[in-house]
Amino acid sequence: MNVLLQAIILPDWAQTFIIILSIMIILVGLIQNIVYAWSIPHAWLEINERSQKDDTHAEWELLRSETHLPISIVVPAYNEEATIRESVMALLNLHYPDFQIIVVNDGSSDKTAEQMISSFEMHTVNRVRDIGNITHKPIKQIYGSPKYPNLLFLDKENGKKADAINAGLTCVRTPLFCVIDADSLLDPNALLKAVRPFVETSKNVIAVGGTIGIVNGCTIRNGHVEEYDIPSKFLARIQVVEYIRAFLMARLAASRKGTLTLISGAFGIFRREIAVEVGGYDTSTVGEDLELVLKMHNYMNQQGEDYDVMYIPEPVCWTEVPESLKILGRQRVRWQRGAIECLSRHRYMLFNPRFGRLGMVSMPLYLLVDIIGPIVELLGLLLMPLFVLMGWLSLKFFLAYTALIFSFGIFISTMAIFIEQDEIERFSKPRHLFTLLLVATVENFGYRQISSFWRMKGVYQHFTNKKASWGAMERRGFKTADTPS
């Protein structure tokens, strides 16, 4: 077989194309690793300079001071019957002086609405809404609770996640609003930590994101994580490593350099005035969280104002992640499709000096690493072994390059875990660290390639105009501890 392949004679143009393709595959891989290596020291410096770990006094000062900013929490919910009660209970128990919770049921087909109404003793109420230029599907009914005066519930027709958030945004009366997923739980002090940049920094902070933790395997009591444990399912464990790498490496480094473009839809805080000015969330994309931040960047740039978009590592929002390949794949395809939709819409930022580092560094790297990277990685996986068999690429070079890429991937994940443990100290048991370090090694052999395939599928769906959807996820519900009487 090897001899037959090596006997194939290709025309000069084909050989030139193969050489160029090989160089491109190698260069993209090297650039990706250089970007990750660059992120390590910047993430470490940022997390040490902005650490709130030992500064609990400032949080309580903010709690009882008059300088705090009132905030509304918008919770879009779709088929969240299994988790909605625990999620809302966690929000009601947050430590913050002035906040309102707005849960928006986006036409769920399960008993999400019934669960909300019965669990929190809700009744229909009238509410004057500030609609402005925000559009959304009709609201069927608005509910309030005499028992929980800061809780509001909107029952509306299905319009997907962005539409649900927009409906909730019309009921917001506070300068700040927070968006979290209905299957998520916030740490009790999360708002105190996340709001601090809005009141303590000299810059005009327009948005803040926090860390997303994985709740699978954790024990919940009274709406918050009482006991942390890593998930029992291998696929969920891999996502623990992924989330640590994404939040405590890439986003910390981007926040430090003023080039943060993505605040997770699971937990983000925004200035309402600016979000409304740019039209709220875009309902025509599945990447509504990235789209909003890019629109806010563009708006502030047009105004010529100094501003900042920040990431704070301590506020932890706990979310349930998929435990099956089918559902995880559907989620990642949607994420990738949303990313390329947003990049395509805001391509005017690419290599545009008017946007500073965002246009000249962040957006081009986003295109190269997150959009082109997965395609090139899969091409390399398929073609480079073939080139070796055909004698067009040295076997020694191929093995050395492959070993370097895989070793560096393991190193990056390991460093992210160490940075996380140094700051948040979530992993209290030695077996947690040992397990995650093992997962950080194993994920490079199979899962990483599957992940690249999902991302390439998202690119394909974008360019073939396949209909996008929010997508449903099977909810197992939180593992709760019995509350003592």
WOKAZI-V707311 format. One record per residue. N is the residue number from 1. RES is the residue in one small letter. BURIAL is # if it has 9 or more other ideal C-beta (glycine too) atoms within 8 Angstrom, else .. D_CENTER is the distance of its C-alpha to the mean C-alpha in Angstrom with 2 decimals. Layout:
N,RES,BURIAL,D_CENTER + N,RES,BURIAL,D_CENTER
//
This chain:
1,m,.,45.97 + 2,n,.,45.09 + 3,v,.,48.49 + 4,l,.,48.16 + 5,l,#,44.80 + 6,q,#,46.22 + 7,a,.,49.21 + 8,i,.,47.17 + 9,i,.,48.09 + 10,l,.,45.67 + 11,p,.,46.68 + 12,d,.,45.90 + 13,w,.,43.16 + 14,a,.,41.31 + 15,q,#,41.65 + 16,t,.,40.39 + 17,f,.,37.34 + 18,i,#,36.61 + 19,i,.,36.97 + 20,i,.,34.63 + 21,l,#,32.02 + 22,s,#,32.33 + 23,i,.,32.01 + 24,m,#,28.89 + 25,i,#,27.24 + 26,i,#,28.26 + 27,l,.,27.24 + 28,v,#,23.71 + 29,g,#,23.27 + 30,l,.,24.81 + 31,i,#,22.76 + 32,q,#,19.48 + 33,n,#,20.92 + 34,i,.,22.28 + 35,v,#,18.93 + 36,y,#,17.55 + 37,a,#,20.87 + 38,w,#,20.67 + 39,s,#,17.35 + 40,i,#,19.05 + 41,p,.,21.67 + 42,h,#,19.64 + 43,a,#,16.91 + 44,w,#,19.89 + 45,l,#,21.75 + 46,e,#,18.98 + 47,i,#,18.31 + 48,n,.,22.09 + 49,e,.,22.89 + 50,r,.,20.45 + 51,s,#,20.68 + 52,q,#,21.42 + 53,k,.,22.22 + 54,d,.,25.97 + 55,d,.,26.08 + 56,t,.,26.27 + 57,h,.,29.30 + 58,a,#,27.40 + 59,e,#,25.14 + 60,w,.,28.29 + 61,e,.,29.95 + 62,l,#,27.18 + 63,l,#,27.52 + 64,r,.,31.23 + 65,s,.,31.46 + 66,e,.,31.87 + 67,t,.,29.37 + 68,h,#,26.32 + 69,l,#,24.56 + 70,p,#,24.47 + 71,i,#,21.13 + 72,s,#,20.25 + 73,i,#,17.45 + 74,v,#,16.66 + 75,v,#,15.71 + 76,p,#,15.62 + 77,a,#,17.17 + 78,y,#,18.32 + 79,n,#,20.45 + 80,e,#,19.27 + 81,e,#,22.83 + 82,a,.,22.18 + 83,t,#,19.73 + 84,i,#,20.26 + 85,r,#,23.12 + 86,e,#,21.53 + 87,s,#,18.39 + 88,v,#,20.74 + 89,m,#,23.05 + 90,a,#,20.40 + 91,l,#,19.78 + 92,l,#,23.55 + 93,n,#,24.01 + 94,l,#,21.77 + 95,h,.,23.76 + 96,y,#,23.91 + 97,p,.,27.11 + 98,d,.,26.30 + 99,f,#,23.51 + 100,q,#,23.45 + 101,i,#,21.37 + 102,i,#,21.16 + 103,v,#,20.29 + 104,v,#,20.35 + 105,n,#,21.55 + 106,d,#,20.81 + 107,g,#,23.94 + 108,s,#,23.16 + 109,s,.,25.76 + 110,d,.,25.88 + 111,k,.,27.14 + 112,t,#,24.11 + 113,a,#,26.38 + 114,e,.,29.31 + 115,q,#,27.37 + 116,m,#,26.21 + 117,i,#,29.73 + 118,s,.,31.61 + 119,s,#,29.45 + 120,f,#,29.50 + 121,e,.,32.93 + 122,m,#,31.80 + 123,h,.,34.20 + 124,t,.,34.07 + 125,v,.,34.04 + 126,n,.,34.45 + 127,r,.,31.81 + 128,v,.,32.28 + 129,r,.,29.16 + 130,d,#,28.37 + 131,i,.,27.44 + 132,g,.,28.06 + 133,n,.,26.73 + 134,i,#,23.88 + 135,t,.,24.52 + 136,h,#,23.54 + 137,k,#,25.33 + 138,p,.,28.16 + 139,i,#,27.78 + 140,k,.,30.26 + 141,q,.,30.63 + 142,i,#,29.39 + 143,y,#,29.98 + 144,g,#,30.49 + 145,s,#,31.57 + 146,p,.,34.66 + 147,k,.,33.48 + 148,y,.,30.03 + 149,p,.,30.75 + 150,n,.,27.26 + 151,l,#,25.77 + 152,l,#,25.72 + 153,f,#,25.06 + 154,l,#,24.92 + 155,d,#,25.94 + 156,k,#,25.46 + 157,e,.,25.84 + 158,n,.,23.02 + 159,g,#,21.19 + 160,k,#,17.60 + 161,k,#,14.57 + 162,a,#,14.96 + 163,d,#,18.65 + 164,a,#,18.28 + 165,i,#,16.35 + 166,n,#,19.10 + 167,a,#,21.74 + 168,g,#,20.51 + 169,l,#,20.32 + 170,t,#,24.03 + 171,c,#,24.86 + 172,v,#,23.19 + 173,r,.,25.98 + 174,t,#,24.29 + 175,p,.,23.29 + 176,l,#,19.72 + 177,f,#,17.43 + 178,c,#,14.34 + 179,v,#,12.11 + 180,i,#,10.97 + 181,d,#,11.04 + 182,a,#,14.60 + 183,d,#,14.00 + 184,s,#,12.58 + 185,l,#,14.83 + 186,l,#,14.88 + 187,d,#,17.10 + 188,p,.,20.33 + 189,n,#,20.11 + 190,a,#,16.45 + 191,l,#,17.60 + 192,l,#,20.46 + 193,k,#,18.37 + 194,a,#,15.75 + 195,v,#,18.63 + 196,r,#,20.80 + 197,p,#,19.66 + 198,f,#,20.74 + 199,v,#,24.20 + 200,e,.,24.86 + 201,t,.,24.00 + 202,s,.,26.47 + 203,k,.,23.99 + 204,n,.,22.85 + 205,v,#,19.26 + 206,i,#,17.67 + 207,a,#,14.06 + 208,v,#,12.42 + 209,g,#,9.07 + 210,g,#,9.38 + 211,t,#,8.73 + 212,i,#,7.43 + 213,g,#,10.60 + 214,i,#,11.96 + 215,v,#,14.90 + 216,n,#,16.76 + 217,g,#,20.10 + 218,c,#,20.00 + 219,t,#,22.84 + 220,i,#,22.34 + 221,r,#,25.19 + 222,n,.,25.52 + 223,g,#,21.88 + 224,h,#,20.50 + 225,v,#,20.00 + 226,e,.,23.56 + 227,e,.,23.45 + 228,y,.,20.69 + 229,d,.,21.17 + 230,i,#,19.31 + 231,p,#,19.07 + 232,s,.,22.32 + 233,k,.,21.00 + 234,f,.,20.51 + 235,l,#,17.63 + 236,a,#,15.60 + 237,r,#,16.79 + 238,i,#,15.53 + 239,q,#,11.94 + 240,v,#,12.66 + 241,v,#,13.61 + 242,e,#,10.72 + 243,y,#,8.20 + 244,i,#,10.95 + 245,r,#,11.47 + 246,a,#,8.12 + 247,f,#,7.92 + 248,l,#,11.70 + 249,m,#,12.85 + 250,a,#,11.25 + 251,r,#,9.70 + 252,l,#,12.82 + 253,a,#,15.08 + 254,a,#,13.81 + 255,s,#,14.16 + 256,r,#,17.61 + 257,k,#,18.70 + 258,g,#,17.62 + 259,t,#,15.56 + 260,l,#,11.98 + 261,t,#,10.87 + 262,l,#,7.17 + 263,i,#,6.16 + 264,s,#,3.35 + 265,g,#,6.02 + 266,a,#,6.61 + 267,f,#,8.10 + 268,g,#,9.44 + 269,i,#,13.15 + 270,f,#,15.12 + 271,r,#,18.82 + 272,r,#,20.18 + 273,e,.,22.99 + 274,i,#,20.98 + 275,a,#,18.51 + 276,v,#,21.68 + 277,e,.,23.47 + 278,v,#,21.12 + 279,g,.,21.46 + 280,g,#,18.44 + 281,y,#,15.82 + 282,d,#,16.99 + 283,t,#,17.99 + 284,s,.,18.93 + 285,t,#,15.59 + 286,v,#,12.91 + 287,g,#,10.40 + 288,e,#,11.31 + 289,d,#,8.47 + 290,l,#,9.09 + 291,e,#,12.69 + 292,l,#,13.24 + 293,v,#,12.34 + 294,l,#,14.53 + 295,k,#,17.21 + 296,m,#,17.30 + 297,h,#,17.72 + 298,n,#,20.48 + 299,y,#,22.13 + 300,m,#,22.43 + 301,n,#,23.75 + 302,q,.,26.31 + 303,q,.,27.39 + 304,g,.,27.99 + 305,e,.,26.51 + 306,d,.,25.01 + 307,y,#,21.51 + 308,d,#,18.43 + 309,v,#,14.65 + 310,m,#,13.76 + 311,y,#,11.47 + 312,i,#,13.30 + 313,p,#,12.99 + 314,e,#,15.21 + 315,p,#,13.85 + 316,v,#,12.40 + 317,c,#,10.88 + 318,w,#,11.93 + 319,t,#,10.80 + 320,e,#,12.84 + 321,v,#,11.90 + 322,p,#,14.30 + 323,e,#,17.45 + 324,s,.,19.06 + 325,l,.,18.75 + 326,k,.,19.45 + 327,i,#,16.62 + 328,l,#,14.04 + 329,g,#,15.51 + 330,r,#,15.36 + 331,q,#,11.62 + 332,r,#,11.09 + 333,v,#,13.87 + 334,r,#,12.37 + 335,w,#,9.11 + 336,q,#,11.68 + 337,r,#,14.03 + 338,g,#,11.90 + 339,a,#,11.28 + 340,i,#,15.03 + 341,e,#,16.08 + 342,c,#,14.60 + 343,l,#,16.05 + 344,s,.,19.26 + 345,r,#,19.59 + 346,h,#,19.11 + 347,r,.,21.12 + 348,y,.,23.57 + 349,m,#,21.41 + 350,l,#,21.91 + 351,f,.,24.65 + 352,n,#,25.54 + 353,p,.,26.96 + 354,r,.,26.75 + 355,f,#,23.03 + 356,g,.,23.84 + 357,r,#,21.44 + 358,l,#,18.67 + 359,g,#,21.04 + 360,m,#,22.94 + 361,v,#,20.46 + 362,s,#,16.75 + 363,m,#,16.99 + 364,p,#,19.57 + 365,l,#,17.64 + 366,y,#,14.58 + 367,l,#,17.23 + 368,l,#,18.94 + 369,v,#,16.36 + 370,d,#,13.68 + 371,i,#,16.16 + 372,i,#,19.57 + 373,g,#,18.72 + 374,p,#,18.16 + 375,i,#,21.28 + 376,v,#,23.35 + 377,e,#,22.36 + 378,l,#,23.61 + 379,l,#,26.65 + 380,g,#,27.44 + 381,l,#,27.21 + 382,l,.,29.64 + 383,l,#,31.94 + 384,m,#,32.48 + 385,p,#,34.17 + 386,l,#,36.30 + 387,f,#,37.29 + 388,v,#,38.39 + 389,l,#,40.51 + 390,m,#,42.07 + 391,g,.,42.93 + 392,w,.,40.97 + 393,l,#,38.70 + 394,s,.,39.84 + 395,l,.,38.91 + 396,k,.,38.86 + 397,f,.,36.47 + 398,f,#,34.14 + 399,l,.,34.12 + 400,a,.,33.67 + 401,y,#,30.78 + 402,t,.,29.02 + 403,a,.,29.64 + 404,l,.,28.27 + 405,i,#,24.97 + 406,f,#,24.47 + 407,s,.,25.64 + 408,f,#,23.37 + 409,g,#,20.30 + 410,i,#,21.51 + 411,f,.,22.21 + 412,i,#,18.75 + 413,s,#,17.17 + 414,t,#,20.11 + 415,m,#,19.76 + 416,a,#,16.12 + 417,i,#,17.49 + 418,f,.,20.42 + 419,i,#,18.56 + 420,e,#,16.54 + 421,q,#,19.89 + 422,d,.,21.67 + 423,e,#,19.60 + 424,i,#,18.17 + 425,e,.,20.77 + 426,r,#,19.03 + 427,f,#,21.09 + 428,s,.,24.56 + 429,k,.,26.32 + 430,p,.,27.36 + 431,r,.,26.65 + 432,h,#,22.92 + 433,l,#,22.85 + 434,f,.,25.29 + 435,t,#,23.36 + 436,l,#,20.04 + 437,l,#,22.06 + 438,l,.,23.74 + 439,v,#,20.57 + 440,a,#,19.35 + 441,t,.,22.65 + 442,v,#,22.88 + 443,e,#,19.52 + 444,n,#,21.00 + 445,f,.,23.79 + 446,g,.,22.73 + 447,y,#,19.09 + 448,r,#,17.97 + 449,q,#,20.37 + 450,i,#,19.29 + 451,s,#,15.66 + 452,s,#,17.22 + 453,f,#,19.32 + 454,w,#,16.53 + 455,r,#,15.01 + 456,m,#,18.61 + 457,k,#,19.19 + 458,g,#,16.47 + 459,v,#,18.37 + 460,y,.,21.59 + 461,q,#,20.67 + 462,h,#,19.81 + 463,f,.,23.17 + 464,t,.,25.11 + 465,n,.,23.87 + 466,k,.,23.15 + 467,k,.,22.22 + 468,a,#,18.53 + 469,s,.,17.54 + 470,w,.,14.86 + 471,g,.,15.98 + 472,a,.,17.02 + 473,m,#,16.14 + 474,e,.,18.94 + 475,r,#,18.71 + 476,r,.,20.82 + 477,g,.,20.64 + 478,f,#,20.33 + 479,k,.,22.99 + 480,t,.,25.02 + 481,a,.,27.95 + 482,d,.,31.18 + 483,t,.,31.56 + 484,p,.,34.97 + 485,s,.,37.50
//
